[in-house]
Each structure stands twice: as structure tokens, then as C-alpha cells.
């Protein structure tokens, strides 16, 4: 009777496992189902981790415990006759972020071109289990098309606690994204501690009210604020690094600086007074590019930012910068521009500073209109055309067009019961239709398309949870 019961349990286990089809997001390049019995996660399974993959092994152990209830031990060597899940870096896999996931009844092997590749193989295994305790035999081969697979989070308009940011990063890891673009400053709030300029957090991180909805005439008149200490920011950087995600900070300049001007009015053309912004959109008050103190401020800020964030790339914004105040400012008008526009002059100085510190400047596509330095990276948000133009000019480009990648836009046609959003209708089918490097670009230009990034501006604090899609 006992043998009959055991056979019956095994039979139903096989039925459950056979339903797995490996239809995960992102869908791997090659999924080849094999014949044979499934691999079932039970207490006798061991996780065999190559040296240097302990962190990945711990992640796998935690994921498997959440999904199967089995706390599998991590070992360094495989024993004859034991069933196992092995994690190895293989020289046979030529792309660093590529991996091969092989499932047989007696083992699961995850081989990556690097630790990151192994980590992505683990994510595919994790999603494929989907609440089950076993996997059908399969050989999965995958590697990302683009090196930049990013997601943006705006914490300046609406502040999110460290716990939420970590959860956000976990979702990026699940979808095999590798860049977290952290928007830390804007007109509506300065969110990162700068020790040399303390008023940025004592004044600039708080506003006295917020417009209701995307832009109505009603202000809630409720104080709102928050900021990250440098230690908290470093904690986020370390958390992301463990998940093979690079945190790229954005300090938007010379526009979108009203929170900084409210903190230090002498940095503006008029001297103020200024207040941290309540509504969304573009403010006419910007940094005074003819004031040398502005460049000391910028360099001090970037010096501390570079100390916190090891990312080679630093996002310097550059979008939506009105010129009216500059046109009326004697300091700005007296500058010797050397063929630049006023914003181009400012950008070149910031670019030179970052380059001298072995970092790369990334900015929004408005930089192209202001004689962007040749090595400047461009993030194309006003459609894909600016990105295509930049790539043809030899700039490295990240595609993040509003037409496809702004996830704070409407995602349904019937908006009667939806929260107000900041833009038009972008269904999931349109998101997936984007080709960041279309055939209309030359072969040389395609090589400059680093990848794609989705964006969440956070214009509505009561907005629904964002659906994250992978662009890999």
C-alpha cells in the first residue's frame, strides 16, 4: 500500500511539472524542450556553486525556499549519485550576460558567461517554476540584445523610502534589467544629501504643497518632503550591485533646479526669492550660467555624487531649460561662448569636469541642440528620431521615447475610474513594438544604440503600481 501511495504521489507530481512551458518575460532566445522525466525540487537536492558565485547561490536558495518550501544546502563540490543544481561560469559562453540553462531529471545546470549571466539564468529558472516544485527537461540559451536595459524612477517629485526602492530594484532584477536610473533632483524636491551644501536637504527637500492631479488649479497645501542620506544611497548602490544592477544617478541641470535655487537663491539670475515647486512642468528660473559660483556648486555636488555612485555614467539632465532669464542677465550675456549656446557652454564645462574624473556624461536629447560634446551620451526621450540622429553622429544612445517607454502614461483606453496620468495611451503591445535599433539606421549607427529604458516620472502621487516590462 505504501509503495502504491508513493507511486501515486510521483504520478501527480509529474502531471504538475509537465505543464511548464517556460513562457517567461523576457522570453529567452532559444527554448528547446527535451524528452524525459522532470527535475523535482526535494530535500535531497544540493546547490553546487563554483567559487565566486556564493552570492548567486544564496539568491537561488532564497528563491527556491519561497517557491517550494525546500531549504536546499549550498556546497562547493558535487557528489556522485546526488541530484543537484550547479552554478558555473563557462568560457564557452562568449557573451558576459549570456547563459545556458539545462534541465534533466537528475540535475539543473546554469552556466553563464559571467556571474551576471548565471544570475539571469537563475531568474529564468525562478520564473519558470511559477509556484511548482519541478521543471520539465529543457535546454535554454539566452543572451541580451542590448547592454543597457534600464528603468527610471523619479524620487524628486514624489519621495519613496529605501524599502520601496529596494523592492523596485528586485523587480528590475526579476526582469533581467541591469540599469537603475535614479532621478534624485528636480524643481519639486532635492532628494540626496550633499554635505558641502546642507540647505539642499534642510530647504530644498521640502515643499509647502502639491498640485492635485497632473496639473490642476488646486493645491493641497500639505507640506511634503524627504531625502536620502549618503549612507542610505550607498546602501541602495550595494543592494543593486549584488543583483548586477548599476545605479545611474541623475542631477538635472541647468534647468529643473528650482529646489536648489530655493536653497541658495544666489545661484539664480535674479537672486529670488524662490520656492520649491508645487506643480509639474517647466519653470523659467534656472541656474545662472554666467555666475562662477554656480560651477563651484555643480563641481561640489558632482564630487560627492561620484563618491557615492561608482557608475561610470552620470546623468546631467539638460532637458527643458528656458533661456528667458539668461537673456535678461548681464552675467550670462557677458560670457565668451566660443561658438556655444549658453546651455552648450554650461554643458561643456560640466562634461570637462566629469571627463577629468574618468566619468561619462549622459543627458537628455536637448543636448544635441546645444553642440553636445562628441563623447556625451544621449538619452532620447522626444521620440526615437533624436536618438537616431545622435547615433549617426557617433554618440552612444539610450532610447527612452515618450511614445513607447513612459509608464506613467495611460495604459487603458477607458480612464473613467483610473487615476489622472501625465500623458497619452501606451498599451503593452505598443511598448513591445519598439525596436531601438531599426533597419532605418546605418550599420555604424546601430552600434551606438546601447539599449532602451522605460521611465516612471511620478507626476501623480496617487498613481497605480507600474507594470515593469523587460526590454532585453
Secondary structure, 3 states (H helix, E strand, C coil): CHHHHHHHHHHHHHHHHCCCCCCCCCCCCEEEECCCCCEECCCCCEEEECCCCHHHHHHHHHHHHHHHCCCCCEECCCCCCCCEEEEEECCCCCCCCCEEEEEECCEEEEEECCHHHHHHHHHHHHHHHCCCCEECCEEEEECCCCCEEEEEEECCCCCCCHHHHHHHHHHHHHCCCCEEEEECEECCEECECCCCCCHHHHCCCEECCCECCCCCCCECCCCEECCECHHHHHHHHHHHHHCCCEEEEECCCCCCCHHHHHHCHHHECCCCCCCCCCCCCCCCCCECCCCHHHHHHHHHHHHHHHHHCCCCEEECCCCCCCCHHHHCCHHHHCCCCCCCCHHHHHHHHHHHHHHHCCCEEEEEHHHHHHCCCCCCEEEECCCCHHHHHHHHCCCCEEECCHHHHECCCECCCCCCCCCCCCCCECCHHHHHHCCCCCCCCCHHHHCCEEEEEEECCCCCCCCCCCCCCCCC
